[in-house]
């Protein structure tokens, strides 16, 4: 198949992505950002709003009825010529549509078949509906985001959908591709959000086992209980984040706040003192605006930072210098309003990731891809 000219460590990797929203597209976005050639197949009438533009960047788009003979054969033909297939249906749906692992691997034994679900391909909950919050709940992660009143607060859908879901699917796919290229044999990658989130709680599980996390929520080291690891309101009703865990940074924090370094530094890890010290910090931070504190701590290197809104982060001087957020240099596309994109990550010294050459447009490449596959007649 014809491939666009681009760079990236995954240049030459061919991927077919079958619909889906959220974690599956995020995994495919990461692969595309790093140079893979991705063809996405959607069903007619798919509601892909502008909010999906970022996740769907860097693909060619095909629209076909997946229940039709042409739709099924197109997916199989793409898979036959690709290294990877990504799908995010509930267990059994791809099989019923005629392009499950057995059918696809029979056509291309070297292919890596990536499956993105919340609960996994098997187990008592496999057939149940769910979303990020329910996967976090059952994995034991959501409870750790509870405040002193005990109510768990979901951390957007970053931890489940994108961290434990799409990101680990991308890692699994790349790992399986390395194995396939060495062995000539593909395999199925079963990426379940509950599994991914569980793996991300490894340190928390260790803290539980060792007794380092036993107090009520909001009273532990990393959940806002420690005065040196929490956020404080400023005089202009904004926030500063403090992460002065190491003694050297804690002492600089205390000095910056004008507090008694000797007395307070000695009891840093005394959890019994934390509520009292937190109140001291609250009183001091409330005396100045956020920007005043930013300026004050600018040269003190005490692990103190402003809590920025998403809109503010785009223009932060450090992120601007690194071009962490940007309007991609899209050269072709119909959308009048272009969303801000996070840059491809991570950074590579020899094979940098790439920005898309055109905006994602549903069905834009259907005829082109069918011609390449010889299915246009």
N, C-alpha and C positions, 0 to 999 in steps of 0.2 A: 504494500500500500504506500502511496505517496505520503511523505512526512514533511512537515514544515521545518525549515532550518532553524535550529535553536541550540542553546548550550545547556549545560547542567550535568551533574554526575549521573543522571538517569537517561541521558540522551540515547536514543535507540531503543528504549523500552516501550513496547506497545501495550496499551491498556484499553479494554472495553469496559465501560461503566454502565450498568443498567439502572436508570432512574434513581429514585430515593431522595431524601432530604436529610440534612444534619450531618451525622458522623461519617456516613459513607462518602458523600460528596467532599467532606473535609479531607478524608484520606486521599481521594482522587485529586483534590486540589494540591495537596502536598506533593504527590507524585508528578503532577503537571508542572508545578513550580520548579521542581528539580530536574526538569527536562524531558519527562516521559511524554509520549504522544498519546493523548487520551481522546477516545470517541465515546460520547455519552448518548445512550438511547433512551428516549422518553416516550411515554404513551401520549396520544393526542389529547388535548384539553388539559394537560398538566398545568397547574397553577404555580408558576415560578415567578414570584414577584421580584421587584428590584432588589429586595433584601438578599436574594439568593445570588445576585450578580458576582459578589466576591467569591463565594464558595464554588461557583461554577466557572470561574475564569480558566482560561487556557485550554478549553476543550473545543472539539468539533461536535456539533449537535445534530442528531438524527431523531426524527419523530416517526414512529410506526406503531401500529396496533400489535402489541406483543402477543395477543391471542391468535393472530392470523398466521397463516403459513409463511408469508413474507417476513413478518416480524420475527418469528422464531428462527427462520433460516438466516436472517440477517445477523442475529446475535450469534448463532453458531458459526457462521462464516467469519465474522469478526474475531471470535474466540480462536478459530482455527489459525488465524494469522497473527495472533497477539501473544504476549507473554503473560498477561494478567487479565482476569475478569473480576470485577467488583460488583456485588449486589447486596441489597439491604432489605430484602423481603422477609416476611415471617417464614419460619422453617416450613419447607414443603412447597412453597409457592413457585419457586424457580423450577422445581421438578415438575409441577403440574403444567407449567408453561412450556416445558420441553427443552429447557436449557439448564438443568441441574448438573451437579458435578459429574455424574456418570455419563451423561450425553456429551458434555463438553470435553471431558478428559479422553473419551473415546476418539474424538476428533483431533485432539491435541494433547498427547500425554505429557508434554513438558509444561503445560499451562499451570499457573498458580491461581487457584479459585478462592478469592477473598470474600468471606461472608460476614456481614455486619448486622448484629442483632443486639437487643438489650439483654435477653436472658440466656442466649446460646442456642445451639441446635438441638440440645436434649435437656433432660431434667424436668421436674414437675411443672415448672413455670414456662417452659419453652413456647407454648402456644398462646400464652396470655399477652394482652396488650400492655403497653407500659410506656413511660417516658423517663427522661433523665432523673426526675425527682424520685420515682419509684425504684429505679435501679440503685440510686444512692441510698435509699431507705433500707432496702434489703441487704445491701453489701455492708452495712454498718457504718458507712461514711457520713450519712446525713446527720446522725445523732451528734456527731462531733461539732457540728455547726450550730448547736443550740446556745442560746444566751442564758443568763442566770435564771430566767423564768422557765427554762426548759423547752421553749418552743424552737424546734429546728428551723433554720433559715437556709433555703437552697442557695448555693453559690452560683447564681445564673445557671447555665447548663454547660459550664466550662469543664468541670471535673469529670462528669459522666460522658456526655455526648462527644466532647472533643478530646479531653485528656485520656480517659480510660477507654474511649471508643475509637474515634477516627485516628488518633495519633498512634495507638497501639496496633490498629489494623494496618496502617502504613508500614510500621516497623515489621510486623509479621509478614507482609507481602514482600518487602525488600529482602528479608531473611530467607524466605522460601524461594525467591528468584535466584539468590546466590547458590542455594542448594540445587535448584533445578539446572542451573548452568554447569554445575560441577558433575551432577549425576545423570542428567538427561531425563529426570523424572519430576513431574509436578506434584502438587498436593493441594488439599483444602486447608485454608486458614480460617478457623472458627473464632472470630473475634466477638466476644460477648462483653457488653459494657460492665456487667457485674464482675466478671473476671478481671477486666482491666482496672476497675476502681479498687478491687481487693488488692491487686498488686501495688497500687499506689498508696495503700495504707500500711505498707510494710513497717515503716518506722513507727507509726502510731501503734500497731500491734505489739511491737517490741517494747514501747513505753508502757503499754497496759500490762504486759507480762512482768515487767521489772518493777511495777509499782510507781513509775514516774508520772502516771496519768490516772489518778484515782479520786480526785476531788470533784465536786459538782462542776458542770459545764460553766465556763467563764471564770474558773479559778485555777486553771492549769497553765503550763508554760507557754503553749502555742495557741491558746484559745482566748487570749485577752486577759487572763488572770494575772500574768506577770506585768508589773508596771513598766518594765523595759521592753515589752513586746505587745504593744497595743496602740490604739489611736486616741488622740486628744483633740477636743474642740478648741478652736481659737476664738479670739475676740470678735472676728467677723463671721462667726458661725460656720467656719470651714474646719478642716481637719489636718492634723499632722500625724504621720505614721512613725513609730519608734520601733527599732529592732536592734537595740544595743545589748545583745546577749553576752558577748565577750567582755570581761572585766575592763579592758582598756577602753572600749567604746562606752561602757556604762559610766566610767569615771569622766570621760569627756562630756557625756550627756549631762551628768550631774553638775559639772563645772559650767556648762553652757546655760543651765537653768538657774545658776546662782545658788545651788544647794550645797549642803555640807558633804563634801566628797568623802572624807574619811569615815564618818559615821555611817552613811548610807551605803557606801561601797562594801563595807564589811558584812552587811546583812542582805546582799543582793539575792542570794538563793534561799533566804529564809522566807518560806511561803506565808508564814504567819504575819510578816510585816508588809506583805504586798498590798492589802487594801489601804493601809495607812499611807504608804509611799505613793500609790496611785492617786490618792486624793491630793497629795502635795503636788504631783505633776499636773493634775487637772487644774489646780489653782494657778500655777505658773503659766501654763500654756494659754489659759484664758485671758492673760493680760496683754497679749499682742495678736496682731493679725497673722494670717497664714503667711503672707509675703514677708512680713517682718521676721518671722521665724526662719523662713527659707534663707533670707539674707544673713541672719545671725549665725546659722549653722553652716553656711556655705563653705567656710574654711576650717571647720572644726572636726570633720570626718568622724561623726558620732553615730552613723547609721540612722539618720533622721531625714525624712522626705515628706513633701506635701502630698496629700491625697488628691489627685487630679481627677476631674471628670473625663469621660471619654473624649469630649470635644477639646478640652484643654491639653490632653496628652498628645494630640496630633501636632501641636505647635510647641511642645516642650523642647528646649534648646538641645538637650542631649539626643532625644529621639529624632529631632530634625537633622542634626549633624550626621546621624547614622542612616537617615532616610528610612526609619522604621515604619512610618506611615507615609503614604504618598498617593497622588493621583497617578495611576499607571500610564505610560505613554501609549495609550490605545490609539491606533491609527485608523481604525475603521469600526463603525458601529452606529446604531440608530438612537441610542439613549441620550437624551439631552442632559440629564442629571447623572453625573458619574460619582459613585460612592468612593470614599476614601478606602484604600486598600492597605492592609499590612504587607510589608515587603516579604518576599520569599525568605523562609528561614529553615535551617540555619544558614550562615554565610560560608561560602567555599572559596579558598584562595585561588584555585586553578580552574574550577568549573562552576562559575556562579550560576545561581538560579536565574529564571527569566520572567519578565513581565509578559502578559498576553499580548499578541499582535492585534487582536480584535476583541470586541465585547462579545459576551455569550449571547447568542440569539437562538431561541428555540427553533429547531428544525432547519437551521440555515444550511447545513451541509448534507441533508438527506439525499438529494439527487446525486451529489458528488460522490458520496460514500457508496451508494448503490451501484453507480457506474464502475467504481473501482472493484467492487465485489462481483461484477457481472450479473447483478440482479435487477437491472433497470429495464430489462426487456420483457 
